Amino acid sequence: MQSDDVIWHIIGHEFCSYKIKSKTHSTFCRNEYNLTGLCNRQSCPLANSRYATVREREGIVYLYVKTAERAHSPKRQWERIKLSNNYSRALEMIDKELIYWPKFITHKAKQRLTKITQYLIKLRRIKLKEEEQPQLVSIKKKTERREERREFKALKAARLEKSIEKELLERLKSGAYGDAPLNVNEDVWREVLENRNREQQAELELEDEESEEELEEDLEEMDRMMEQEFEDDEGVGEREFVSDDEEESGDEDDMEDLYDTLPKKGGAKKPTRSGKKGPRIEIEYEQETEPLTKEALADW
């Protein structure tokens, strides 16, 4: 059976790997299950066989509960309960789960839930602001010059057309084309007016169809949002048992991955000679001696 007083006497007054002392004489706790982050008898998750805390994992908030009945099984030490995304409903769930628990743990769990909910809301707002920010695009000077030239040519052509139109109207008024101007047949104008009416009716029908499609899209989006809310609330209240080792192993794996990505310190690599050797060279020395005369041989 776990003895809370003995554990606290050891880790509270002697040594604890989670303990951090600051210059202001206040002691903090690095344990992830600590409710307040302070090292004291009430907040210590190791020295309390009955303990509860609130944690967030990948945007989902869970209530972790530890009881003395499961102290003999470290694998099932913590019971994890998924809380609702609705803040008021999550508070009701905490009250329901911790109905006979000490008020200190219930109050601190609610405070922790409030802080986690606030920072999740801030994260969502930051993501929305990042999406709304203008996208930076590089400016291409050649493309801009080309577009400016095209605009200048289009304006020039438009001015020419306007001047031609003005000249034709002046000639028509002055009577250069006679008393009967061209294209005065009423049937031609009727056809033009009928075509315009048909185009207007087609545009109105298209607008009606687009408005109907927008309504259908809005309804589908509302249905999707309702389904998403329902899916988010799926699994609320589900219970599963976890151990301290499972939670810490994930953090250790993350740290190992981080250490693997960091460059390793070490001296510069020495240049290694290649395994291939050069061609073998043989050197021969020849010594030339002059033949000795008979007199030299006699003296020698």
C-alpha positions as CSV (number, residue, x, y, z in Angstrom):
1,M,0.0,0.0,0.0
2,Q,1.3,3.5,-0.8
3,S,2.2,5.6,2.1
4,D,1.8,9.3,1.2
5,D,3.5,10.7,4.3
6,V,6.6,8.7,3.8
7,I,6.9,9.6,0.1
8,W,6.4,13.3,0.9
9,H,9.0,13.2,3.7
10,I,11.6,11.8,1.2
11,I,10.8,14.0,-1.9
12,G,9.7,17.1,0.0
13,H,12.6,17.5,2.4
14,E,15.4,15.6,0.7
15,F,15.6,15.0,-3.1
16,C,13.1,15.0,-6.0
17,S,14.1,15.1,-9.7
18,Y,11.0,17.3,-10.5
19,K,11.9,20.0,-7.9
20,I,13.2,23.4,-9.1
21,K,14.3,26.1,-6.6
22,S,14.2,29.8,-7.6
23,K,16.0,32.9,-6.3
24,T,12.7,34.1,-4.7
25,H,12.7,31.1,-2.3
26,S,9.7,29.5,-4.0
27,T,9.9,25.9,-5.2
28,F,8.4,24.8,-8.4
29,C,7.5,21.3,-9.8
30,R,8.1,20.1,-13.3
31,N,5.8,17.1,-13.2
32,E,3.2,17.2,-16.0
33,Y,0.4,16.1,-13.7
34,N,0.9,18.8,-11.1
35,L,-2.2,21.0,-10.7
36,T,-0.6,24.3,-9.7
37,G,3.1,23.9,-10.7
38,L,4.2,24.5,-7.1
39,C,6.0,22.0,-4.9
40,N,3.9,21.5,-1.8
41,R,2.0,18.7,0.0
42,Q,-1.4,19.3,-1.6
43,S,-0.1,19.8,-5.2
44,C,2.3,16.9,-5.3
45,P,1.0,14.2,-7.7
46,L,3.5,11.6,-6.3
47,A,2.8,12.1,-2.6
48,N,-1.0,11.9,-3.1
49,S,-2.6,8.5,-3.8
50,R,-5.9,10.4,-4.6
51,Y,-5.3,13.0,-7.2
52,A,-6.9,14.6,-10.3
53,T,-5.6,17.1,-12.9
54,V,-6.6,18.5,-16.3
55,R,-4.4,18.2,-19.4
56,E,-4.5,19.0,-23.1
57,R,-3.4,16.6,-25.7
58,E,-3.5,17.7,-29.4
59,G,-6.3,20.2,-28.9
60,I,-8.4,17.7,-26.8
61,V,-8.9,18.3,-23.0
62,Y,-8.8,15.3,-20.7
63,L,-9.4,14.9,-17.0
64,Y,-6.9,12.6,-15.3
65,V,-7.9,10.8,-12.1
66,K,-5.7,8.7,-9.8
67,T,-7.1,6.7,-6.9
68,A,-5.6,4.6,-4.1
69,E,-7.4,1.5,-5.4
70,R,-5.2,1.4,-8.5
71,A,-1.9,2.1,-6.7
72,H,-0.9,-1.5,-7.0
73,S,-1.1,-1.3,-10.8
74,P,1.2,1.4,-12.3
75,K,-0.1,0.5,-15.8
76,R,-3.6,1.5,-14.9
77,Q,-2.7,4.2,-12.4
78,W,-4.3,7.2,-14.2
79,E,-7.9,7.1,-15.6
80,R,-8.3,9.5,-18.5
81,I,-11.7,11.0,-19.2
82,K,-12.4,13.1,-22.3
83,L,-14.0,16.4,-21.6
84,S,-16.5,18.2,-23.8
85,N,-15.5,21.2,-26.0
86,N,-18.3,23.2,-24.4
87,Y,-16.8,25.0,-21.4
88,S,-19.9,24.9,-19.2
89,R,-20.5,21.2,-20.0
90,A,-16.9,20.4,-19.2
91,L,-17.2,22.2,-15.8
92,E,-20.3,20.1,-15.1
93,M,-18.4,16.9,-16.0
94,I,-15.6,17.9,-13.5
95,D,-18.2,18.5,-10.8
96,K,-19.8,15.1,-11.5
97,E,-16.5,13.2,-11.5
98,L,-15.0,14.9,-8.5
99,I,-18.2,15.2,-6.4
100,Y,-16.8,13.8,-3.2
101,W,-13.2,15.0,-3.7
102,P,-11.5,17.8,-1.7
103,K,-12.5,21.3,-2.7
104,F,-8.8,22.2,-3.3
105,I,-8.5,19.7,-6.2
106,T,-11.9,20.5,-7.7
107,H,-11.2,24.2,-7.7
108,K,-7.7,23.9,-9.1
109,A,-8.9,21.5,-11.8
110,K,-11.5,24.1,-12.9
111,Q,-8.9,26.8,-12.9
112,R,-6.7,24.7,-15.1
113,L,-9.5,24.0,-17.5
114,T,-10.2,27.7,-17.8
115,K,-6.6,28.5,-18.6
116,I,-6.4,25.7,-21.2
117,T,-9.6,26.8,-22.8
118,Q,-8.4,30.4,-23.0
119,Y,-5.1,29.5,-24.7
120,L,-6.9,27.2,-27.2
121,I,-9.1,30.1,-28.2
122,K,-6.1,32.3,-28.6
123,L,-4.4,29.6,-30.8
124,R,-7.5,29.5,-33.1
125,R,-7.5,33.3,-33.3
126,I,-3.8,33.4,-34.3
127,K,-4.5,30.8,-37.0
128,L,-7.3,32.8,-38.4
129,K,-5.2,36.0,-38.4
130,E,-2.4,34.1,-40.2
131,E,-4.9,33.0,-42.9
132,E,-6.2,36.6,-43.3
133,Q,-2.8,38.2,-43.7
134,P,-2.0,39.4,-47.2
135,Q,0.2,37.1,-49.2
136,L,3.6,38.5,-50.3
137,V,4.2,38.1,-54.0
138,S,7.4,39.0,-55.8
139,I,7.3,41.9,-58.3
140,K,8.4,41.2,-61.9
141,K,9.6,44.4,-63.6
142,K,9.6,42.9,-67.1
143,T,5.9,41.7,-66.7
144,E,4.9,45.2,-65.4
145,R,6.5,46.9,-68.3
146,R,4.9,44.6,-70.8
147,E,1.4,45.2,-69.2
148,E,2.0,49.0,-69.3
149,R,2.9,48.9,-73.0
150,R,-0.3,46.9,-73.7
151,E,-2.4,49.3,-71.7
152,F,-0.9,52.2,-73.6
153,K,-1.6,50.5,-77.0
154,A,-5.2,49.8,-75.9
155,L,-5.8,53.4,-74.9
156,K,-4.4,54.6,-78.2
157,A,-6.7,52.3,-80.1
158,A,-9.7,53.4,-78.0
159,R,-8.9,57.1,-78.7
160,L,-8.7,56.3,-82.4
161,E,-12.1,54.6,-82.4
162,K,-13.6,57.5,-80.5
163,S,-12.2,60.0,-83.0
164,I,-13.5,57.9,-86.0
165,E,-16.9,57.7,-84.3
166,K,-16.9,61.5,-83.7
167,E,-16.0,62.1,-87.4
168,L,-18.7,59.8,-88.7
169,L,-21.4,61.5,-86.5
170,E,-20.3,65.0,-87.8
171,R,-20.5,63.8,-91.4
172,L,-23.9,62.3,-90.8
173,K,-25.1,65.6,-89.3
174,S,-23.7,67.6,-92.1
175,G,-25.5,65.5,-94.7
176,A,-22.5,64.0,-96.3
177,Y,-24.3,60.6,-96.8
178,G,-27.6,62.1,-98.1
179,D,-31.0,62.4,-96.6
180,A,-31.5,58.7,-96.0
181,P,-28.8,57.3,-93.7
182,L,-27.9,53.6,-93.7
183,N,-29.4,50.9,-91.4
184,V,-32.7,52.6,-90.8
185,N,-34.8,49.5,-91.3
186,E,-37.2,48.9,-88.3
187,D,-36.9,45.1,-88.5
188,V,-33.2,45.3,-87.7
189,W,-33.8,47.4,-84.6
190,R,-36.6,45.1,-83.4
191,E,-34.3,42.1,-83.7
192,V,-31.7,43.9,-81.7
193,L,-34.2,44.8,-79.0
194,E,-35.5,41.3,-78.8
195,N,-32.0,39.9,-78.5
196,R,-31.3,42.3,-75.7
197,N,-34.5,41.3,-73.9
198,R,-33.5,37.6,-74.2
199,E,-30.0,38.3,-72.8
200,Q,-31.6,40.1,-69.8
201,Q,-34.0,37.3,-69.1
202,A,-31.1,34.8,-69.4
203,E,-29.0,36.8,-66.9
204,L,-32.0,36.9,-64.5
205,E,-32.4,33.2,-64.7
206,L,-28.7,32.7,-64.1
207,E,-28.8,34.9,-61.0
208,D,-31.8,33.0,-59.7
209,E,-30.0,29.7,-60.2
210,E,-26.8,31.1,-58.5
211,S,-28.8,32.3,-55.5
212,E,-30.5,28.8,-55.2
213,E,-27.1,27.2,-55.4
214,E,-25.7,29.5,-52.7
215,L,-28.6,28.7,-50.5
216,E,-28.0,25.0,-51.0
217,E,-24.3,25.4,-50.2
218,D,-25.1,27.4,-47.1
219,L,-27.5,24.6,-45.9
220,E,-24.8,22.0,-46.6
221,E,-22.2,24.0,-44.7
222,M,-24.5,24.3,-41.8
223,D,-25.2,20.5,-41.8
224,R,-21.4,20.0,-42.0
225,M,-20.8,22.2,-39.0
226,M,-23.5,20.4,-37.0
227,E,-22.0,17.1,-37.9
228,Q,-18.5,18.4,-37.0
229,E,-19.8,19.5,-33.6
230,F,-21.4,16.2,-33.1
231,E,-18.2,14.4,-34.1
232,D,-16.2,16.7,-31.7
233,D,-18.5,15.7,-28.9
234,E,-18.2,12.0,-29.8
235,G,-16.3,10.1,-27.2
236,V,-17.0,12.6,-24.5
237,G,-16.9,10.8,-21.1
238,E,-15.0,7.9,-22.5
239,R,-12.6,6.3,-19.9
240,E,-9.2,4.8,-20.5
241,F,-6.4,3.9,-18.3
242,V,-2.8,5.2,-18.8
243,S,0.4,5.1,-16.9
244,D,3.1,7.7,-16.2
245,D,5.6,5.9,-18.4
246,E,3.3,6.1,-21.5
247,E,3.0,9.9,-21.1
248,E,6.7,10.5,-20.4
249,S,7.8,8.1,-23.2
250,G,6.2,10.3,-25.8
251,D,8.1,13.3,-24.6
252,E,11.3,11.4,-24.4
253,D,10.9,10.2,-28.0
254,D,10.3,13.9,-29.0
255,M,13.6,14.9,-27.2
256,E,15.5,12.0,-28.9
257,D,14.2,13.2,-32.3
258,L,15.4,16.7,-31.5
259,Y,18.8,15.5,-30.5
260,D,19.1,13.5,-33.7
261,T,18.4,16.5,-35.8
262,L,21.0,18.7,-34.0
263,P,24.5,18.7,-35.6
264,K,27.0,16.6,-33.7
265,K,30.1,18.3,-32.3
266,G,33.4,16.9,-33.4
267,G,36.7,17.8,-34.9
268,A,37.3,18.2,-38.5
269,K,37.6,15.0,-40.5
270,K,41.1,14.1,-41.4
271,P,41.7,13.6,-45.1
272,T,41.9,9.8,-45.7
273,R,44.1,8.4,-48.4
274,S,42.4,6.5,-51.2
275,G,42.7,2.8,-51.3
276,K,44.2,2.9,-54.8
277,K,48.0,2.9,-55.0
278,G,50.1,4.5,-57.8
279,P,52.0,2.5,-60.4
280,R,55.1,0.6,-59.1
281,I,58.4,2.1,-60.2
282,E,61.7,0.2,-60.3
283,I,65.0,2.1,-60.4
284,E,68.3,0.5,-61.5
285,Y,71.8,2.0,-61.0
286,E,74.7,1.3,-63.3
287,Q,78.3,2.0,-62.4
288,E,80.9,2.4,-65.1
289,T,84.6,1.8,-64.3
290,E,87.7,2.3,-66.5
291,P,89.9,-0.8,-67.1
292,L,93.1,-0.7,-65.0
293,T,96.5,-0.6,-66.8
294,K,99.3,-3.0,-66.0
295,E,101.2,-0.3,-64.1
296,A,98.2,0.4,-61.9
297,L,97.7,-3.3,-61.3
298,A,101.4,-3.6,-60.3
299,D,101.1,-0.6,-57.9
300,W,97.8,-1.9,-56.4
